[in-house]
């Protein structure tokens, strides 16, 4: 069976009134995203915004020595590239594909023109930006105050909420980069979750077996 792709699998696009969506639709370009693709680089001029449908994109804060930590995740609920319509052309964060899939991209000038028309799209994008900033603040608190076990549970649940299945393809090294911790710490925490029967982990493939169990272990973040 052929998988049907529809830009309105993205919740922001789906929430647009029909005439507003039809006005934007000719500018939507489907792109297939693979694990590890870079959509936005720190300090580089952005050319497009991205509306994920069945993919997940991680926003990472990158330090001078190359170390990075995830500050937010974006899936079908949102958009990558808020700086373009908030008045900037660059951002200090990187946007890396965490889970492969599809997105629809729009040229930066098009999204700015639509945003500054002050129609329904502007309201949706502003509310999403507020939600994204809230997620970033909560992530900062979590990274400072909660255990790695709790952070891993939070990360798994955030990813699970944005995927159509209970399976993630992600190596421990990549998870460690996302959380800004050592790989050995992720190995230990993932081992605890597997021993408890909450996940199955093998060769970079994580299957969540007990979501309620993860929710019972996770912090309030």
N, C-alpha and C positions, 0 to 999 in steps of 0.2 A: 504494500500500500504506500502511495506517495504521500509524504508529509506536506500538508497544506500550510503555506506561510501567509500571514495576514499582518500588516503593520499594526492593526488594532488589537493584536495580542499584547501590545504595550498598553498599559493602563492609562497613561496620559493621552495617548492618541485615541484610545477608545472613549475617553471622557469628553472629547471635543464634540460640539454640536455638528450635525451632518454637514452643513454648508462650510463650516470652518475646516473640518477634516478634508473635504473635497478641494478646498483651496490650497491646502498643504500637500495633499497626496501626490501631485505630479513631481514634487521636489524630493520625495522619499526614495532613496536608493538602497536596495537590499544589499547587505554585505555579510559574508560568512566569516565568523570569527573563530580562530583556533586558539587553543590554550597557550598562553604566554604572549599573544599579540599585544603590541603597545599601541594604544589609540591616542594617547596624549603623553607627551614628555615634559618634564619640569622645565619651565622657562621657554619652551618652544611655542611659536605662534600656532594657534589652533585654526584649522580650516573647516572643521565640521563639528556638529553635535551628533550624538548617537542615541537612538531609542532602542534598547535591547528588547528582545521578545522572549527567546528561550535561552539566552546566554547570561552570564554574570560577569561584571567588571569590577575589579578592586581598585580603589583609589588609595595610593600609597604616598606617604611622606618620605622623601629620600634625603639622606644626610650627605655631607661632603665626602665621607669615606665610602659611600656606596650602600651602606646599610639602609634598610627601609622598614616601615611599619604600616600596616593597613589602617586607614582612618575611616573608611566607609566601604560599603558594597552597594552596587547598583544592579538591579535586575529589571524585570518587566514593569516594575512600578515606577521607573524613573527615566532619567536622561543623563548622559555623560557629556560634560562640557558647559556647565552653568556659567562659567566665567564669560563666555562669549556674549550672552544676553544680559549679564549683570554689569557690563561696562569694561571688561578687560579682554585682552587677546591672549594672555598667557595665564598659567597657574603654577604654583610651586609643587603641585603633586603630579604623580604619574597615574595613568589609567591603564591597567593591565588586565587582559582577559583571564578570569579565574576559572570559568567553565565555558567550554566551546558551545557555539550555537549561532544564532542569527540576530542581526540588529538592522535597523534602518537609519541611514545617516542623511543629514540635511546640511547643505552648505551654510557656513557661518553667517553670511550676509542675509540669506533668506530667513533664517531663524530670528535675526535681529530685526529685520523689517516687520516680520509677523509679531514679534514681541512688542515693538514700539507702536503698533497700531492700537495697543491697549484693548484688545478684544479678549474673548474667553481663554485663548492660549496663554496670555500674559498671567491671568489669575491662576491658572493651573501650574504654570512654571514657578511662580512666586511661592505658592503653597508647598510645592515639592521642594524648593530650595530651603524653606524653613524646616521641613522634615529631614532633609539631608544634613543640615547644620545640627539639628538635634541628635541625629545618629552619630555625628562626629564627636560631639561633646560627650555623649554617653560612652563611646568607645575609649576616649581619653581617660575617663574616670575608671572604666573597667581595667584598662591596661595598668593603671597605677595601683588599684586597690584590691583586685581579685586574683585568685590563684590561676595558674596556667590551666589546670583542669577545668575551671569554670570558664575561662576564656575560650578554650577549645570547644566546649559544649555550646557556648554562645555562637562561635563561628560556624559550627556545623548547623545549628538551627537557623541562623540567618541565611545560609546557603540553601538549606532545605526548603525554606519558604519561597525561594525564587526558582526552584527547579520542578519540572513535571514528574520527576521520579525521586526515589529515596536513595539514589546512588550518585556519588561524586567521584570524579577522576582527578586525583591530586596527590602528589608525592609529599612525603614528610618534610622534605627540604623546602618545597614551596610554601607549605603551611607555616613552617618556621619563619620564612621571610615575611609572610603576611602578618604574623603575630609579633615579629620582632624579637624572637627568642632563639635559643640554640636548638638544633635539630634533635639532640639527645633528650631535651625536655619534651618535645612533641612525641618522640618515640615512647617515652615513659607514660605520658598522659593517655596516648592512644591505646597503649597496652592495657591500662586500667579500664578503659571503656570497653575494650574488646573482652577482657576477662569477665566483666560484669554482664556481658551479653547485650550491650547496648549498640555496638557497631561490629561490623566485620571488616577487617582491613587486610588487603592482600595486593601486593604489586601496584601500589598507587591507586587502588580502587577501594573507596570507602562506601559501604552499604549501611545505612541506618536501620537497625533492627527494632529499636524500641525508642520511639520519639518521646513518649511520656517519661521514660527513664532519664533521657537527656534533660528534659524540662525540669525534672526533680533535682538534678544536680547543678543546673546552671544558676548564675547569679541573677539579680533583678534586671541586669542590662539586656 
